[in-house]
């Protein structure tokens, strides 16, 4: 026999208080360019960046890409730290997007700062790009290294 009691769910769990949107509140944009510098410094020393530093660097660079290439026709995935939709064009709404870029966090850091070129990363299989709009090279580099490097 079905249970007829209702279970109250907190409204904030599924509704934004500010905009009245059905989307949940999300954390503010990541503006932690220092993390990019620290992650690059670690790579220069030949060590893997600390996980929180790498996470913040990846998210900072993804946020910059979405700012420079607004749109929703390409999905850029850098698991496990983030994914965005960017680049103007037909909007993707359901299922697997037709234009997908996926890579690991260290490769994303290297490509986004032009330490590895887009073409080389795709050719070597370090970046998997499928679809006609996935060439991100016009938007790179996403971070300018401080002078004196």
N, C-alpha and C positions, 0 to 999 in steps of 0.2 A: 504494500500500500504506500503511495507516495506521501512524502512529508509536506505538509502545507504551511509550515512556518517559514517566514521569510528571514533571511539572514542579512542584516544591515551591513553594507560595505561603505567604508568612508568615501565620500564623494571626491575628495582630493586624490584618491588613488587613480582615478580615471578622467578627471576633468581639471583643466587648468583654471585657476581662480582669476588670473589676469585677463585672459582673452575670451573666456567662455568656450574655448576650443575643447574638443573631445580628447586632444592629445595631452599626455601627462607633461608636467613641468620637467624640463631638462636642465642639466647644469649649464652655466654660462659658457660662452665661447672660451676656448683655451688661448690665452695670450701669454705663453711662457717661452718666449724666444731664448731665454737663458738656458732652458733645457736642451735646445738644439745645439747651442754652443758646447755645453757640457758633454752631450752625447758624441759630438764630433771630436772633442778633445780626447775622450776615452778611446774612440776608434783610432785616432792618431797614435795613441800610446800602445795600440795593439791589444786592447782589452774590450770585452763586451760591456757596453754601458749598463749601469744599474737599471733594473726593470722599471722603477718609477720614472727615472730620467728618460729612458727610451720611450715609455708610454706617453709622457708629456711632450716629447719632441715630435713623435708621430702625430699626435693630435693637433699640435700647433701647426705643423706643415699641412695637414689635411684641412684645417680651418682656413689657412691662407689660400689653398687651392680653391676651396669653395667660394672665397671672397673674390678671387681673380677670375674664376670661370663659373659664374652663376648659371644655374640651370639644373636639369634633372635627367639628361639623356645618357650620362655615363655614371656607372657605379664604381667607385674606387674602394677596394677592400684591402686593409692591412691588418689581418688577424694577428693577435687577438685584441688589438687596441682600438680599432675604429674602422668605420666605413662611411662614405659620404656619396651623395649624388651631386654631380656638377656638369658643366658644359651645356650650353644652349642647344636646343633641338627638341625633337619629339619626346614627350615625357613618358617615362616608364611607370606602369601602375601595378601590374600583377605578374607573378611568376619570376623566372630568371630574366634579368634585364638583357637586352640585345647587345649592349656595350658594357663590358666588364673589364676592369683592370684589377689584378690581384698580385700582391707581393708580400714578402716578409718585412718586418720592421726595419732591420738594418739596411736592406736594399732600398726601401722607401727613403730612408734618411740619405743614403748616398745619391740616389737619383734626384731627389727633390732639391739637393744642394749642388747638383751637377758634378759631383765627384765621380760619378759614373754616368755616361750619357744614356739617354732614353733608348736610342737605337742599339747600343751595346747591351743594355740590360734585357731588352726584348729578344735580341738575337741569341744571347746566352741562356735564355729561359729563366732568368732571375725575375723578370716581370712577365706575367701572362696577361696579354691584352687581346680581347676578342671583340670585334665589331668595328664599324667604319669610323666611329668618332673617338676612338680610344687613344689617339696620339696626343699625349699631354705635353710634348716638347715645346709648343708655343708658350706655355705658361711657366716654364722652368727657367731659372732657378726660383724656388720659393723662399729662399733665405740667402741674404747676402752676408758672407763671412766678414767679420770685422777687419779693417785695414791692418796690414802688417803681417798677414799670414803667409 
